[in-house]
Amino acid sequence: MDIIRAWKDEGYRNSLSKAERAVLPPHPAGLITLTDEELGAVAGGMINLTRVTQCECVITQHCPSTGTIACAGL
């Protein structure tokens, strides 16, 4: 039995016998369960822009999801 493959490949894991799956050690990273609210807050790769009230902007960026504007190139 290839333990690492069983952790990564669901098809392979499901092809193992019940006895093999019973002795399969738990994945070292553990199990992660997120609620719908937590998943809704995930923003991979997004820039978190903060509101700037006073600045002389050379370049402005608008974040459509939050409505904030950030100034750059001061």
Contacts in CASP RR format, 6 or more apart in sequence:
PFRMAT RR
TARGET T0000
AUTHOR 0000-0000-0000
METHOD contacts of the structure
MODEL  1
MDIIRAWKDEGYRNSLSKAERAVLPPHPAGLITLTDEELGAVAGGMINLT
RVTQCECVITQHCPSTGTIACAGL
1 16 0 8 1.000
1 20 0 8 1.000
1 24 0 8 1.000
2 12 0 8 1.000
3 24 0 8 1.000
3 25 0 8 1.000
5 12 0 8 1.000
6 12 0 8 1.000
6 13 0 8 1.000
6 16 0 8 1.000
6 21 0 8 1.000
6 24 0 8 1.000
7 13 0 8 1.000
7 24 0 8 1.000
7 27 0 8 1.000
13 21 0 8 1.000
13 24 0 8 1.000
16 24 0 8 1.000
34 42 0 8 1.000
46 65 0 8 1.000
47 61 0 8 1.000
47 63 0 8 1.000
49 61 0 8 1.000
49 63 0 8 1.000
49 66 0 8 1.000
49 68 0 8 1.000
49 69 0 8 1.000
49 70 0 8 1.000
50 68 0 8 1.000
50 70 0 8 1.000
51 68 0 8 1.000
51 69 0 8 1.000
51 70 0 8 1.000
52 69 0 8 1.000
52 70 0 8 1.000
52 71 0 8 1.000
55 71 0 8 1.000
55 74 0 8 1.000
56 71 0 8 1.000
56 74 0 8 1.000
57 71 0 8 1.000
57 72 0 8 1.000
57 73 0 8 1.000
57 74 0 8 1.000
58 71 0 8 1.000
58 72 0 8 1.000
58 73 0 8 1.000
58 74 0 8 1.000
59 71 0 8 1.000
59 72 0 8 1.000
59 73 0 8 1.000
60 69 0 8 1.000
60 70 0 8 1.000
60 71 0 8 1.000
60 72 0 8 1.000
61 69 0 8 1.000
61 70 0 8 1.000
61 72 0 8 1.000
62 68 0 8 1.000
62 69 0 8 1.000
63 69 0 8 1.000
63 70 0 8 1.000
END
